[in-house]
Amino acid sequence: MYTFKEFYISDSMMDGIERYLNDGIPPGHFLTAIICNDLSGAVARADDTNLRNIPAFVSYFYNQAPINSWGSIKKMATWMVSKREKS
């Protein structure tokens, strides 16, 4: 679990983030919106728990994830290809 102030990312969501970051496995629609820096998409796709905790997801990617792994759909696609090529 990752925490930021009073917000958190659950272990199950961290699993999806780690699969994406480590292996280039595409995440679900909510995480895809977060990774692509699509706030309106993230809000539209979030369940109640993740909706309340969006600041933790933003903090995680901003502070913990490699800069070239998030921020746009192009960066996400390039990241996934690079990770799959290393496998």
Long-range contacts (C-beta under 8 A, 24 or more apart in sequence): 2-56, 2-59, 2-60, 2-64, 3-56, 4-55, 4-56, 4-59, 4-60, 5-55, 7-52, 7-53, 7-54, 7-55, 7-56, 7-59, 8-53, 8-56, 9-53, 9-56, 9-57, 9-60, 10-49, 13-50, 13-57, 17-60, 17-65, 20-69, 20-79, 20-80, 21-65, 21-66, 21-69, 21-79, 21-83, 22-83, 23-83, 23-84, 23-87, 24-79, 24-80, 24-81, 24-82, 24-83, 24-84, 24-87, 25-80, 26-80, 31-57, 32-76, 34-58, 34-61, 34-70, 35-61, 35-69, 35-70, 35-71, 35-76, 36-70, 36-71, 36-72, 36-73, 36-75, 36-76, 37-70, 37-71, 37-72
